Amino acid sequence: MNEINKSQITKGQIRVVVYGGNGFVGTHLAKQLAEREVDVVCLSRTGVKPVHLQDQAWSEKVKWCKGDASQPNTKFLESVDSIVCLVGSPPLPTFSKAAWEAQFFQNGTTNSHALDAAASAGVKRAVLLGAKVTFPLNTDRFAYFQGKRLAREAAKRFADHSEQQSAVVVEPGVIFGKRHLRSGSSVPLHLLSPLSGLIPGFLMDVNRLASRLADEALNFEPRQDFQRISNSDI
Ligand SMILES: NC(=O)c1ccc[n+]([C@@H]2O[C@H](COP(=O)([O-])OP(=O)(O)OC[C@H]3O[C@@H](n4cnc5c(N)ncnc54)[C@H](OP(=O)(O)O)[C@@H]3O)[C@@H](O)[C@H]2O)c1
């Protein structure tokens, strides 16, 4: 399915679009939003609902559609109230120019294009998932760091676009919880959970994060036009 067609538009409901909505954080967020009776559209390049959600009743309430954040459909975004940008890659080292550029593109350009298009389309609220990047990775030599900054600057532009628009960047540490592979099998990242008390400010439970992202996506009257939320404040 390509982004969304007119017959799928539910009148009177708040519509939240989640770029990268079929991923680890995205699926947990989609569940939170679906349970709040919001019209949720999860966009990704493949557009498919993940295999492990096939028998989950809540996932039927979500629209799983194709939509590339780097080439956003501004016309479609005109029907959207809130946008959440979750596209990104892990902070892996890059050993070639092509790999550096791919990581920068994935973390920066994609989200930046989606946020700029959403600002022009009049979307009211933007939520960007950034990351806590600490020493020695917080350097311009690191594509992940530069990409996250490019996306954050786009979130700030979104907030500055008009008085009716606001944006927040949520910056967690390493996220743990049940992650599923494309095949449907799970990776037990929830085993990291006991460590979260031992290394406070470094780990984040995906359920807690998803709940906060949902709150922020539906927060149309924030106290600040632009805000950054650190791992410890999530
Ligand atoms: N996981 C962590 O520990 C962690 C920690 C801090 C920050 N973060 C950040 O959190 C975000 C989400 O992480 P995650 O672990 O949920 O990632 P993920 O599981 O890889 O999910 C990202 C999803 O984005 C989709 N996607 C990729 N390129 C896209 C594009 N151009 N347009 C639309 N969708 C696209 C992918 O699906 P398709 O292939 O179908 O497009 C993928 O399912 C990332 O920005 C990451 O850097 C993650």
The ligand as an SDF file (V2000), in Angstrom:
LIG
                    3D

 48 52  0  0  0  0  0  0  0  0999 V2000
   17.8790    0.6020   19.6500 N   0  0  0  0  0  0  0  0  0  0  0  0
   18.5900    1.3790   20.4800 C   0  0  0  0  0  0  0  0  0  0  0  0
   19.2260    0.9470   21.4760 O   0  0  0  0  0  0  0  0  0  0  0  0
   18.5820    2.8700   20.2460 C   0  0  0  0  0  0  0  0  0  0  0  0
   19.1460    3.7140   21.2160 C   0  0  0  0  0  0  0  0  0  0  0  0
   19.0920    5.0920   21.0330 C   0  0  0  0  0  0  0  0  0  0  0  0
   18.5200    5.6240   19.8850 C   0  0  0  0  0  0  0  0  0  0  0  0
   18.0040    4.7710   18.9480 N   0  0  0  0  0  0  0  0  0  0  0  0
   17.4040    5.3700   17.7620 C   0  0  0  0  0  0  0  0  0  0  0  0
   16.0270    5.0330   17.7530 O   0  0  0  0  0  0  0  0  0  0  0  0
   15.5530    4.9340   16.4230 C   0  0  0  0  0  0  0  0  0  0  0  0
   14.7700    3.6560   16.2520 C   0  0  0  0  0  0  0  0  0  0  0  0
   15.6110    2.5700   16.5890 O   0  0  0  0  0  0  0  0  0  0  0  0
   15.1090    1.0720   16.4110 P   0  0  0  0  0  0  0  0  0  0  0  0
   16.0330    0.2310   17.2140 O   0  0  0  0  0  0  0  0  0  0  0  0
   13.6260    1.0020   16.6310 O   0  0  0  0  0  0  0  0  0  0  0  0
   15.4210    0.8530   14.8450 O   0  0  0  0  0  0  0  0  0  0  0  0
   14.8710   -0.3000   13.8660 P   0  0  0  0  0  0  0  0  0  0  0  0
   14.3430   -1.4420   14.6410 O   0  0  0  0  0  0  0  0  0  0  0  0
   15.9500   -0.5440   12.8750 O   0  0  0  0  0  0  0  0  0  0  0  0
   13.6290    0.4050   13.1560 O   0  0  0  0  0  0  0  0  0  0  0  0
   13.7750    1.4180   12.2230 C   0  0  0  0  0  0  0  0  0  0  0  0
   12.7650    1.1750   11.1060 C   0  0  0  0  0  0  0  0  0  0  0  0
   12.8570    2.2710   10.1960 O   0  0  0  0  0  0  0  0  0  0  0  0
   12.5020    1.7950    8.9100 C   0  0  0  0  0  0  0  0  0  0  0  0
   13.1690    2.6760    7.9500 N   0  0  0  0  0  0  0  0  0  0  0  0
   14.4720    2.6620    7.5820 C   0  0  0  0  0  0  0  0  0  0  0  0
   14.7050    3.6340    6.6770 N   0  0  0  0  0  0  0  0  0  0  0  0
   13.5170    4.2700    6.4750 C   0  0  0  0  0  0  0  0  0  0  0  0
   13.1080    5.3380    5.6620 C   0  0  0  0  0  0  0  0  0  0  0  0
   13.9750    5.9850    4.8500 N   0  0  0  0  0  0  0  0  0  0  0  0
   11.8050    5.7290    5.7010 N   0  0  0  0  0  0  0  0  0  0  0  0
   10.9160    5.0880    6.4960 C   0  0  0  0  0  0  0  0  0  0  0  0
   11.2340    4.0670    7.2940 N   0  0  0  0  0  0  0  0  0  0  0  0
   12.5360    3.6490    7.2820 C   0  0  0  0  0  0  0  0  0  0  0  0
   12.9730    0.3400    8.8380 C   0  0  0  0  0  0  0  0  0  0  0  0
   12.0270   -0.4430    8.1400 O   0  0  0  0  0  0  0  0  0  0  0  0
   12.1270   -0.6440    6.5220 P   0  0  0  0  0  0  0  0  0  0  0  0
   13.4290   -1.3430    6.3010 O   0  0  0  0  0  0  0  0  0  0  0  0
   10.9160   -1.4560    6.2030 O   0  0  0  0  0  0  0  0  0  0  0  0
   12.0940    0.7200    5.9330 O   0  0  0  0  0  0  0  0  0  0  0  0
   13.0290   -0.0680   10.3240 C   0  0  0  0  0  0  0  0  0  0  0  0
   12.0680   -1.0520   10.6430 O   0  0  0  0  0  0  0  0  0  0  0  0
   16.7950    5.0680   15.5270 C   0  0  0  0  0  0  0  0  0  0  0  0
   16.9010    6.4010   15.0860 O   0  0  0  0  0  0  0  0  0  0  0  0
   17.9470    4.7550   16.4630 C   0  0  0  0  0  0  0  0  0  0  0  0
   19.1460    5.3760   16.0620 O   0  0  0  0  0  0  0  0  0  0  0  0
   18.0140    3.4120   19.1070 C   0  0  0  0  0  0  0  0  0  0  0  0
  1  2  1  0
  2  3  2  0
  2  4  1  0
  4  5  1  0
  4 48  2  0
  5  6  2  0
  6  7  1  0
  7  8  2  0
  8  9  1  0
  8 48  1  0
  9 10  1  0
  9 46  1  0
 10 11  1  0
 11 12  1  0
 11 44  1  0
 12 13  1  0
 13 14  1  0
 14 15  2  0
 14 16  1  0
 14 17  1  0
 17 18  1  0
 18 19  2  0
 18 20  1  0
 18 21  1  0
 21 22  1  0
 22 23  1  0
 23 24  1  0
 23 42  1  0
 24 25  1  0
 25 26  1  0
 25 36  1  0
 26 27  1  0
 26 35  1  0
 27 28  2  0
 28 29  1  0
 29 30  1  0
 29 35  2  0
 30 31  1  0
 30 32  2  0
 32 33  1  0
 33 34  2  0
 34 35  1  0
 36 37  1  0
 36 42  1  0
 37 38  1  0
 38 39  2  0
 38 40  1  0
 38 41  1  0
 42 43  1  0
 44 45  1  0
 44 46  1  0
 46 47  1  0
M  CHG  2   8   1  16  -1
M  END
$$$$
